[in-house]
């Protein structure tokens, strides 16, 4: 994450989504087959380990952005970001890979994830000082 440290939340989310798609889904047909197979043969514990790993990737990316968030909210927000992004790109690959709108949808999912993250943070966390 050091390469992306200090970026805005929007750029952090967009770059992480693009990296996940590029690295994990560079071969969409193979990945689609893997997704379907994984769900049939992996145990719940094995899937949870993978899930937790991606939650930590999101947490690290958000933590290293310029966005300020309480540590007690970081993991729940990271879980949401992972669940949304995983659902988006796995379904996009499974059902819409040939749709020309697929390429534009990264902007829409970025906006959605950023909106949810921002919604979880109180105004005081983003630089406004509390009233006294």
N, C-alpha and C positions, 0 to 999 in steps of 0.2 A: 504494500500500500504506500510505501514511501514515495513512489513516483507520482502518486496522486494526492499526496498530503497537501492540505490547504486549499483544495478546490471547493467551490460552492457545492451545496447538497445536490443541486440539479445536475451539475457536471459529473459529480461523483456517481450518482445513480445511473446516469446515461452511460458513462464509461464502463461501469461495472456490468451493466446489462449487455453492452456490446462485447465485452471480454467473455462473459459467460456464454453468449451465443456463439462467438467465434471459436472458443476453445472446446466447448462442450457439444456444439452442434454444427461443427464444420462439415460433417457428413450426415445430412439430415435423414437419409434412408436408413443408415446404420444405427443412428441414434434412436429413431422411431422403433426399430426392431428391439434395441436394447431396453428402451422404456417398457415395452410390452412384456418382454422376457423377465426383466427385473421384478416386476410386480407379481409375477407368477412363482418365482423361485426364491426370492429374498425373504428372510424373516423380518418381523417387525423391528427387532433389535438392530439388524443390519441397516434397514432403511432409516431408522432413527439416528444412527451414527452418521450416515451421509447427510441427513437433514441438519443435524447439529453442526456439522462441518460448514455447510453453506450458511447457516445462521451466523456462525463466527466470522465468515468472510464479509457478510453484510455489516455486522457490528463493527468490524475493524474499518471498513470503508466509511461508514457514517462517523465513527469516532475521529477519523483522520481528516474529515471534511471541515469546513469552516462552521458547520452547523453545530450549535450548542444544544446538548440534550443531557438530561440527568441520567446517571448510570443506571438507576432503577427502572428507567423506561427503555434503555438501549436494547436489551435482549427481546422484549416483547415487540418493539418496532422492527427489529431485525427479523424476527420470526414472520411478521406480517409481510415484510418486503420479500423474503424468500418464498413464502407461500404464493404470493401474487405473481412474482416473476417466474417461478417454476410452473405454476399453472398456465401462465401466459405462453411461455416458450414451448412447453411440452404440447399444449393443445395446438398452438400455431403450427408446430412441426407435424403433428399427427393429422391435422385436418385441413390446414390452409397453406402449406408450403408453396403451392403453385399459384396462389392468389397474389396478384400484384400489390395488394394493400398490405401484405405481410411486412414489407420493408418499411413502410410508414408507421406501422404500429409500435415500433420501439419508442417513438416520441410520445405516443399516447400512454403507454405503460409507464414511462418515466414520469410523466406529469401525474399519473395516478399514485404512484409510490411516493413521490415527493409530497403530494397533497396529504396523504395519510400520515406520513412522518411529521409534517408540519402541524397537522391537526392535533397530534398527541402532546405537543409542547405548549406550555403556557406562554403568554406574551412576555412575561418577565424573563424567560430564558433566552429570548432573542434580542436582548440588548436594551429593552425599555426598563427603566428603573422603577421599582415598586413605589407606590405612593405612600407617604408617611403623614 
